[in-house]
Amino acid sequence: MPLSGSIHRTTAAFALLMLFVLAMGRAQTPAREGNTWGWRHHQPTRTGVQRRVRAAGVAPGPSQQKALNGQVEQLDKQLLGGRPGNAVPAAGSEGRPPR
């Protein structure tokens, strides 16, 4: 009967190991998932950034903001080729290399 006792001990040890693994899996809840850290969103919002910029005293003035907006519009035109409404060309239309 020594074989039977050995099988029981092995089965009991395996069962304890499985319980331990399951308990450890449940105990390790992630502290960070996606854009949530500690169950709070950490992705900056536009209003939050604007509030912090104003509080720091580094917000651009109206003329500076107008100049920045103009630069963004110019880059937009350069990157999108001056297409109206920022339309992306359909496949096989303009921008296709000649054969």
N, C-alpha and C positions, 0 to 999 in steps of 0.2 A: 503493500500500500504506500510506499514512499513516493511512487509516481503520482498518485492521486493527490497527496498533500502538496506536492510541488506544483501541480496544475492549479490547485486552489489558490496558493500563494501568488502565482504568476497572474492569475485572473484578478485577484484582489489588488495587486500592485498596479495592474493595467487600469482597473476601474478608478483607483485613487489618482493615477496620473491624468486620466481623462477629466475627472472632476476638477483637478488643479488647472488644467489647460482651459477649461470652460470658464472657471472663475477668473482667471487672468484676462481672458478675452473681454469679459464684461467689465472688468475694473479699469481697462485702458480706454476711456472715452477721449477722443481727440480734443485738444484745446483749441485747435485751429482747423477750420474747414472752409475752403473757398475764400470768400472775402469776409468771413466772420472769424473773429479771434476772441476767445473768451465769451462767446455768445453775443458779441456786439459787432456791428458792422464797422469796419475800419476804412472802407473805401471813401475817399474824400468826396464831398458834394460841392457843387458850385457855390451855394450860399455859405457853406462852412468855410470854404477857402476865401471867399470875398470878405467875410467877417474877420477872419484872422489877418488878412492883408491890411484891411482898414485899421484894425487894432494895432498892428505893427507899424503903421504909418508909412507903408511903402506902396500904397495904392497909386496907380497912375492918375494924373489929372485928366480932365475932359479932352484937352487937345492931344495929350499923349495917347489916350485911349483911342481917339479918332485916327491917329497915325498908325497905331498898332492894327486897328481894324482894316485900314487901307493896305497894309503890308500882307495881312492874311488873305484879303481878297485878291491881291496881285499874285500871290503864291497859288491860290486856288485856280486862277485863270491859266497860269503857267503849267500847272500839273494836269489840269483837265482839258487843256487845249482850247479854252474859250468856248466850250460847248454850252449852249443855253440850259439853264436849270440843272447844271452839273450832270447832265445825261451821260451815261456810259454807252459807247457805241455798241451796236449789235455785233455779234460774231460774224466775221466775214465782210464787214463794211470798212469804213475808213481806218487807217492805221495798220492795214494789212501789208506785209512786205510784198513787193512785186515778184512775179515768177520769172 
